[in-house]
Amino acid sequence: MNKYNVIIVILTIILCAGIIFAATQMFTNNNGGSTAIHTSNEQTHEVIANSSDDPGTVEVIRNVGNPNGEKIAYVVGVHPLEHEVHETLVNLLPKTTGLNYNYDIYIINVTQNAGHYGAGYSDESDPGRINGQNLAYKYVYPKIVNGSYKLAIDVHSNIGSYPYKTFVFSPVNEGPGEKLASDVAGKCQNITYYSPESTTSGPYLTIPLNQHGTPSFYFEEYSFADQATKDMHMKELINAVDSLKF
């Protein structure tokens, strides 16, 4: 190929590229905007609390699942020692496909006195638990109660001191939160409905939510279950919640 043929080929390529660009611009103008695709179900991340005056931060992953579905909230991190089950939800839910509902995941990150098992604190005096509960009430509760959510699930784990290790329950009896939790348990092989006599975090999130119009319940996992078991139970929870009827 001589240099004149090379020049012709280059000019032809440039001409074709110009035609394609012009057609693209015409399509853009006719449709009133950019041709870049931004799907409506794109997940977003937002920090809603990050003050040096607080014992931690609060974030939310929004728009997980079906953008046209009813809104459901998950909350993790109220009790920082239980982080493994929190991380399990945050890892699995955003990757779950074919969801019917639109999920927001509220993530509380306690940075002061997060603590460790065996520290010797009671449930009422553990500073990490108290810090997480206060952050939940200050930042998460108002977002959910004013956010048109059909349901809120507060995710926790336990050290096996209950008759059941993996269960759901609502701290407010005979309300919609209890009914939905019972429905979830009925859809699961490994998650039962069991209501402990008391809960330290209830007054900071699940109780006021139930009392002010947003059904809410707990999911409790066994802290020392292996990760494969935690994953299996969490998938059961996710699928059962997603099959609820409102």
Contacts in CASP RR format, 6 or more apart in sequence:
PFRMAT RR
TARGET T0000
AUTHOR 0000-0000-0000
METHOD contacts of the structure
MODEL  1
MNKYNVIIVILTIILCAGIIFAATQMFTNNNGGSTAIHTSNEQTHEVIAN
SSDDPGTVEVIRNVGNPNGEKIAYVVGVHPLEHEVHETLVNLLPKTTGLN
YNYDIYIINVTQNAGHYGAGYSDESDPGRINGQNLAYKYVYPKIVNGSYK
LAIDVHSNIGSYPYKTFVFSPVNEGPGEKLASDVAGKCQNITYYSPESTT
SGPYLTIPLNQHGTPSFYFEEYSFADQATKDMHMKELINAVDSLKF
1 9 0 8 1.000
24 35 0 8 1.000
27 35 0 8 1.000
28 34 0 8 1.000
28 35 0 8 1.000
40 67 0 8 1.000
40 68 0 8 1.000
41 63 0 8 1.000
41 65 0 8 1.000
41 66 0 8 1.000
41 67 0 8 1.000
41 102 0 8 1.000
42 63 0 8 1.000
43 61 0 8 1.000
43 62 0 8 1.000
43 63 0 8 1.000
43 64 0 8 1.000
43 94 0 8 1.000
44 61 0 8 1.000
44 62 0 8 1.000
44 63 0 8 1.000
45 59 0 8 1.000
45 60 0 8 1.000
45 61 0 8 1.000
45 62 0 8 1.000
46 59 0 8 1.000
46 60 0 8 1.000
46 62 0 8 1.000
47 57 0 8 1.000
47 58 0 8 1.000
47 59 0 8 1.000
48 58 0 8 1.000
48 59 0 8 1.000
48 60 0 8 1.000
48 139 0 8 1.000
48 143 0 8 1.000
49 56 0 8 1.000
49 57 0 8 1.000
49 58 0 8 1.000
49 135 0 8 1.000
49 138 0 8 1.000
49 139 0 8 1.000
50 57 0 8 1.000
50 58 0 8 1.000
54 135 0 8 1.000
54 138 0 8 1.000
55 110 0 8 1.000
55 111 0 8 1.000
55 112 0 8 1.000
55 113 0 8 1.000
55 128 0 8 1.000
55 131 0 8 1.000
55 132 0 8 1.000
55 134 0 8 1.000
55 135 0 8 1.000
56 108 0 8 1.000
56 109 0 8 1.000
56 110 0 8 1.000
56 111 0 8 1.000
56 112 0 8 1.000
56 131 0 8 1.000
56 132 0 8 1.000
56 135 0 8 1.000
57 108 0 8 1.000
57 109 0 8 1.000
57 111 0 8 1.000
58 106 0 8 1.000
58 107 0 8 1.000
58 108 0 8 1.000
58 109 0 8 1.000
58 135 0 8 1.000
58 139 0 8 1.000
58 140 0 8 1.000
59 106 0 8 1.000
59 107 0 8 1.000
59 109 0 8 1.000
60 104 0 8 1.000
60 105 0 8 1.000
60 106 0 8 1.000
60 107 0 8 1.000
60 143 0 8 1.000
61 90 0 8 1.000
61 94 0 8 1.000
61 104 0 8 1.000
61 105 0 8 1.000
61 107 0 8 1.000
62 104 0 8 1.000
63 102 0 8 1.000
63 104 0 8 1.000
64 93 0 8 1.000
64 94 0 8 1.000
64 96 0 8 1.000
64 99 0 8 1.000
64 102 0 8 1.000
64 103 0 8 1.000
64 104 0 8 1.000
64 105 0 8 1.000
65 96 0 8 1.000
65 98 0 8 1.000
65 99 0 8 1.000
65 101 0 8 1.000
65 102 0 8 1.000
65 103 0 8 1.000
66 98 0 8 1.000
66 99 0 8 1.000
66 100 0 8 1.000
66 101 0 8 1.000
66 102 0 8 1.000
67 102 0 8 1.000
68 102 0 8 1.000
69 100 0 8 1.000
69 101 0 8 1.000
69 102 0 8 1.000
70 101 0 8 1.000
70 102 0 8 1.000
70 150 0 8 1.000
70 246 0 8 1.000
71 101 0 8 1.000
71 102 0 8 1.000
71 103 0 8 1.000
71 104 0 8 1.000
71 147 0 8 1.000
71 148 0 8 1.000
71 149 0 8 1.000
71 150 0 8 1.000
72 101 0 8 1.000
72 102 0 8 1.000
72 103 0 8 1.000
72 104 0 8 1.000
72 149 0 8 1.000
72 150 0 8 1.000
72 151 0 8 1.000
72 152 0 8 1.000
72 153 0 8 1.000
72 241 0 8 1.000
73 103 0 8 1.000
73 104 0 8 1.000
73 105 0 8 1.000
73 106 0 8 1.000
73 144 0 8 1.000
73 149 0 8 1.000
73 151 0 8 1.000
73 152 0 8 1.000
73 153 0 8 1.000
74 89 0 8 1.000
74 93 0 8 1.000
74 103 0 8 1.000
74 104 0 8 1.000
74 105 0 8 1.000
74 106 0 8 1.000
74 152 0 8 1.000
74 153 0 8 1.000
74 155 0 8 1.000
75 105 0 8 1.000
75 106 0 8 1.000
75 108 0 8 1.000
75 136 0 8 1.000
75 140 0 8 1.000
75 144 0 8 1.000
75 152 0 8 1.000
75 153 0 8 1.000
75 154 0 8 1.000
75 155 0 8 1.000
75 205 0 8 1.000
76 85 0 8 1.000
76 86 0 8 1.000
76 89 0 8 1.000
76 90 0 8 1.000
76 105 0 8 1.000
76 106 0 8 1.000
76 107 0 8 1.000
76 108 0 8 1.000
76 155 0 8 1.000
77 83 0 8 1.000
77 86 0 8 1.000
77 107 0 8 1.000
77 108 0 8 1.000
77 109 0 8 1.000
77 110 0 8 1.000
77 132 0 8 1.000
77 155 0 8 1.000
78 108 0 8 1.000
78 129 0 8 1.000
78 132 0 8 1.000
78 133 0 8 1.000
78 135 0 8 1.000
78 136 0 8 1.000
78 154 0 8 1.000
78 156 0 8 1.000
78 201 0 8 1.000
78 204 0 8 1.000
78 205 0 8 1.000
79 128 0 8 1.000
79 129 0 8 1.000
79 132 0 8 1.000
79 133 0 8 1.000
79 156 0 8 1.000
79 201 0 8 1.000
80 108 0 8 1.000
80 110 0 8 1.000
80 114 0 8 1.000
80 115 0 8 1.000
80 128 0 8 1.000
80 129 0 8 1.000
80 131 0 8 1.000
80 132 0 8 1.000
81 114 0 8 1.000
81 115 0 8 1.000
81 116 0 8 1.000
81 117 0 8 1.000
81 126 0 8 1.000
81 128 0 8 1.000
81 129 0 8 1.000
81 223 0 8 1.000
82 155 0 8 1.000
82 156 0 8 1.000
82 157 0 8 1.000
82 223 0 8 1.000
84 157 0 8 1.000
84 223 0 8 1.000
84 227 0 8 1.000
84 230 0 8 1.000
85 155 0 8 1.000
85 156 0 8 1.000
85 157 0 8 1.000
85 221 0 8 1.000
85 223 0 8 1.000
85 230 0 8 1.000
85 234 0 8 1.000
86 107 0 8 1.000
86 155 0 8 1.000
88 221 0 8 1.000
88 227 0 8 1.000
88 230 0 8 1.000
88 231 0 8 1.000
88 234 0 8 1.000
89 105 0 8 1.000
89 155 0 8 1.000
89 234 0 8 1.000
89 238 0 8 1.000
90 105 0 8 1.000
90 107 0 8 1.000
92 231 0 8 1.000
92 234 0 8 1.000
92 235 0 8 1.000
92 238 0 8 1.000
93 103 0 8 1.000
93 105 0 8 1.000
93 238 0 8 1.000
94 105 0 8 1.000
96 235 0 8 1.000
96 238 0 8 1.000
99 242 0 8 1.000
100 242 0 8 1.000
100 243 0 8 1.000
101 150 0 8 1.000
101 241 0 8 1.000
101 242 0 8 1.000
104 149 0 8 1.000
106 140 0 8 1.000
106 143 0 8 1.000
106 144 0 8 1.000
108 132 0 8 1.000
108 135 0 8 1.000
108 136 0 8 1.000
108 139 0 8 1.000
108 140 0 8 1.000
110 128 0 8 1.000
110 131 0 8 1.000
110 132 0 8 1.000
110 135 0 8 1.000
112 127 0 8 1.000
112 128 0 8 1.000
112 131 0 8 1.000
113 127 0 8 1.000
113 128 0 8 1.000
113 131 0 8 1.000
114 128 0 8 1.000
115 126 0 8 1.000
115 127 0 8 1.000
115 128 0 8 1.000
117 159 0 8 1.000
117 223 0 8 1.000
119 126 0 8 1.000
121 127 0 8 1.000
121 129 0 8 1.000
123 129 0 8 1.000
123 200 0 8 1.000
124 200 0 8 1.000
129 200 0 8 1.000
129 201 0 8 1.000
133 200 0 8 1.000
133 201 0 8 1.000
133 204 0 8 1.000
133 205 0 8 1.000
134 204 0 8 1.000
136 201 0 8 1.000
136 204 0 8 1.000
136 205 0 8 1.000
137 204 0 8 1.000
137 205 0 8 1.000
137 208 0 8 1.000
140 205 0 8 1.000
141 204 0 8 1.000
141 205 0 8 1.000
141 208 0 8 1.000
141 209 0 8 1.000
144 152 0 8 1.000
144 209 0 8 1.000
144 214 0 8 1.000
144 216 0 8 1.000
145 208 0 8 1.000
145 209 0 8 1.000
145 212 0 8 1.000
145 213 0 8 1.000
145 214 0 8 1.000
149 214 0 8 1.000
150 215 0 8 1.000
150 246 0 8 1.000
151 177 0 8 1.000
151 180 0 8 1.000
151 214 0 8 1.000
151 215 0 8 1.000
151 216 0 8 1.000
151 217 0 8 1.000
151 241 0 8 1.000
151 244 0 8 1.000
151 246 0 8 1.000
152 205 0 8 1.000
152 206 0 8 1.000
152 209 0 8 1.000
152 214 0 8 1.000
152 215 0 8 1.000
152 216 0 8 1.000
153 216 0 8 1.000
153 217 0 8 1.000
153 218 0 8 1.000
153 219 0 8 1.000
153 237 0 8 1.000
153 241 0 8 1.000
154 201 0 8 1.000
154 205 0 8 1.000
154 206 0 8 1.000
154 216 0 8 1.000
154 217 0 8 1.000
154 218 0 8 1.000
154 219 0 8 1.000
155 218 0 8 1.000
155 219 0 8 1.000
155 221 0 8 1.000
156 201 0 8 1.000
156 218 0 8 1.000
156 219 0 8 1.000
156 220 0 8 1.000
156 221 0 8 1.000
157 220 0 8 1.000
157 221 0 8 1.000
157 222 0 8 1.000
157 223 0 8 1.000
158 165 0 8 1.000
158 220 0 8 1.000
158 221 0 8 1.000
158 222 0 8 1.000
158 223 0 8 1.000
159 222 0 8 1.000
159 223 0 8 1.000
159 224 0 8 1.000
160 222 0 8 1.000
160 223 0 8 1.000
160 224 0 8 1.000
162 194 0 8 1.000
162 196 0 8 1.000
162 220 0 8 1.000
163 194 0 8 1.000
164 192 0 8 1.000
164 194 0 8 1.000
165 220 0 8 1.000
165 221 0 8 1.000
165 222 0 8 1.000
165 225 0 8 1.000
166 190 0 8 1.000
166 191 0 8 1.000
166 192 0 8 1.000
166 220 0 8 1.000
166 221 0 8 1.000
166 222 0 8 1.000
166 225 0 8 1.000
166 233 0 8 1.000
167 185 0 8 1.000
167 191 0 8 1.000
167 192 0 8 1.000
167 193 0 8 1.000
167 194 0 8 1.000
167 219 0 8 1.000
167 220 0 8 1.000
168 181 0 8 1.000
168 184 0 8 1.000
168 185 0 8 1.000
168 191 0 8 1.000
168 192 0 8 1.000
168 193 0 8 1.000
168 217 0 8 1.000
168 218 0 8 1.000
168 219 0 8 1.000
168 220 0 8 1.000
168 237 0 8 1.000
169 178 0 8 1.000
169 181 0 8 1.000
169 193 0 8 1.000
169 194 0 8 1.000
169 195 0 8 1.000
169 196 0 8 1.000
169 217 0 8 1.000
169 218 0 8 1.000
169 220 0 8 1.000
170 177 0 8 1.000
170 178 0 8 1.000
170 180 0 8 1.000
170 181 0 8 1.000
170 195 0 8 1.000
170 206 0 8 1.000
170 210 0 8 1.000
170 215 0 8 1.000
170 216 0 8 1.000
170 217 0 8 1.000
170 218 0 8 1.000
171 195 0 8 1.000
171 199 0 8 1.000
171 202 0 8 1.000
171 206 0 8 1.000
171 207 0 8 1.000
171 210 0 8 1.000
171 218 0 8 1.000
172 178 0 8 1.000
172 206 0 8 1.000
172 207 0 8 1.000
172 210 0 8 1.000
172 211 0 8 1.000
173 195 0 8 1.000
175 210 0 8 1.000
175 215 0 8 1.000
176 210 0 8 1.000
176 215 0 8 1.000
177 210 0 8 1.000
177 215 0 8 1.000
177 216 0 8 1.000
177 217 0 8 1.000
178 217 0 8 1.000
179 215 0 8 1.000
180 215 0 8 1.000
180 217 0 8 1.000
180 244 0 8 1.000
181 193 0 8 1.000
181 217 0 8 1.000
181 218 0 8 1.000
182 193 0 8 1.000
183 240 0 8 1.000
183 244 0 8 1.000
184 191 0 8 1.000
184 217 0 8 1.000
184 237 0 8 1.000
184 240 0 8 1.000
184 241 0 8 1.000
184 244 0 8 1.000
185 191 0 8 1.000
185 192 0 8 1.000
185 193 0 8 1.000
185 240 0 8 1.000
186 193 0 8 1.000
186 240 0 8 1.000
187 236 0 8 1.000
187 239 0 8 1.000
187 240 0 8 1.000
187 243 0 8 1.000
188 236 0 8 1.000
188 237 0 8 1.000
188 240 0 8 1.000
189 236 0 8 1.000
190 232 0 8 1.000
190 233 0 8 1.000
190 236 0 8 1.000
191 219 0 8 1.000
191 233 0 8 1.000
191 236 0 8 1.000
191 237 0 8 1.000
191 240 0 8 1.000
199 206 0 8 1.000
199 218 0 8 1.000
205 216 0 8 1.000
206 216 0 8 1.000
206 217 0 8 1.000
206 218 0 8 1.000
209 215 0 8 1.000
209 216 0 8 1.000
210 216 0 8 1.000
219 237 0 8 1.000
221 230 0 8 1.000
221 233 0 8 1.000
221 234 0 8 1.000
222 229 0 8 1.000
225 233 0 8 1.000
END
